[in-house]
Amino acid sequence: MGKMVEIRWHGRGGQGAKTASLLLAEAAFDTGKYIQGFPEYGPERMGAPITAYNRISDEKITIHSNIYEPDYVIVVDETLITSVDVLAGLKEGGAVVINSSKDPEELRPLLKGYQGKIYTVDARTISVEELGRYFPNVPMLGAIVKVAKLMDEDIFVEAMEKSFHHKFATKPQVIEGNMRALKRAMQEVKGL
């Protein structure tokens, strides 16, 4: 199989990690990649820890299981780094992207000896300032595309705008804020 990137998302119910994984899959598909985007369900309640996954490849994907050794881990809720083993199975040479206002090195002590790459983006501030509410998933989506170089950034932004126009057809005022949040996160991710 050609180059395949595996991503695991950690968030809490209601933060949009599942939606972000599906949006990433859709954007990658639009660029000609083979994709998978799926959640793992547990206790489905607001605020409960959830996990979602992406596989993105240049060739057909024949694996149909959860991702146990991801290339990248995205932590949508910073509090999960001390309550869930978010780094379980993370490949050597991989990276973790955390929603935090802190610099990456400030979080390293909380990651139990992890020596790999850490990136942060303040998705809370970005979403509140650009959308008027706390929706961290779109800024985290922009951050992972920037960090992992999953696809050409301009093509990604175009694909997301197309997706938002479809998703928010009845709420066009939401599109502009989401696009600003996406682009801003790509510019403000720390650790590059």
Long-range contacts (C-beta under 8 A, 24 or more apart in sequence): 1-57, 1-59, 1-60, 1-61, 1-62, 2-57, 2-58, 2-59, 3-57, 3-58, 4-55, 4-56, 4-57, 4-58, 4-59, 4-61, 5-54, 5-55, 5-56, 5-57, 5-71, 5-72, 5-148, 5-150, 6-53, 6-54, 6-55, 6-67, 6-69, 6-70, 6-71, 6-72, 7-53, 7-54, 7-55, 7-56, 7-67, 7-70, 7-71, 7-72, 7-73, 7-74, 7-144, 7-148, 8-51, 8-52, 8-53, 8-67, 8-70, 8-72, 8-73, 8-74, 9-51, 9-52, 9-53, 9-54, 9-73, 9-74, 9-76, 9-140, 10-49, 10-50, 10-51, 10-73, 10-74, 10-75, 10-76, 10-77, 10-80, 10-84, 10-86, 11-49, 11-50, 11-52, 11-75, 11-76, 11-77, 11-80, 11-136, 11-137, 12-46, 12-47, 12-48, 12-49, 12-50, 12-76, 12-77, 12-80, 13-44, 13-45, 13-46, 13-47, 13-48, 13-49, 13-50, 14-46, 14-47, 15-76, 15-77, 15-135, 15-136, 15-137, 16-76, 16-135, 16-136, 16-137, 16-138, 17-50, 17-51, 17-52, 17-74, 17-76, 17-137, 17-140, 18-50, 18-52, 19-137, 20-52, 20-74, 20-76, 20-137, 20-138, 20-140, 20-141, 21-52, 21-53, 21-54, 22-52, 23-137, 23-138, 23-141, 23-160, 23-163, 24-54, 24-56, 24-141, 24-144, 24-145, 24-150, 25-54, 25-56, 26-159, 26-163, 27-145, 27-151, 27-156, 27-159, 27-160, 27-163, 28-54, 28-56, 28-150, 28-151, 30-155, 30-159, 30-162, 30-163, 31-151, 31-152, 31-155, 31-156, 31-159, 33-57, 33-58, 33-151, 34-58, 34-59, 34-60, 34-61, 35-61, 36-61, 36-64, 40-66, 49-80, 49-83, 49-84, 56-150, 70-94, 71-95, 71-148, 72-96, 72-97, 72-144, 72-147, 72-148, 73-97, 74-140, 74-143, 74-144, 75-99, 76-123, 76-136, 76-137, 76-140, 77-136, 78-107, 81-107, 81-110, 81-111, 82-110, 87-111, 87-112, 87-114, 90-114, 90-116, 92-116, 95-119, 95-147, 95-148, 97-121, 97-140, 97-143, 97-144, 97-147, 97-189, 99-123, 99-124, 99-136, 99-139, 99-140, 101-125, 103-190, 103-191, 104-190, 104-191, 117-191, 118-191, 119-143, 119-147, 119-189, 119-190, 119-191, 119-192, 120-189, 120-190, 120-191, 121-185, 121-188, 121-189, 121-190, 122-188, 123-185, 126-181, 126-184, 126-185, 126-188, 127-181, 130-177, 130-178, 130-180, 130-181, 130-184, 131-174, 131-177, 131-178, 131-181, 132-177, 135-181, 138-178, 138-181, 138-182, 138-185, 139-181, 139-182, 139-184, 139-185, 140-185, 141-182, 141-185, 142-181, 142-182, 142-183, 142-184, 142-185, 142-186, 142-189, 143-185, 143-186, 143-189, 145-186, 146-185, 146-186, 146-189, 146-192, 147-189, 147-191, 147-192, 153-186, 157-182, 157-183
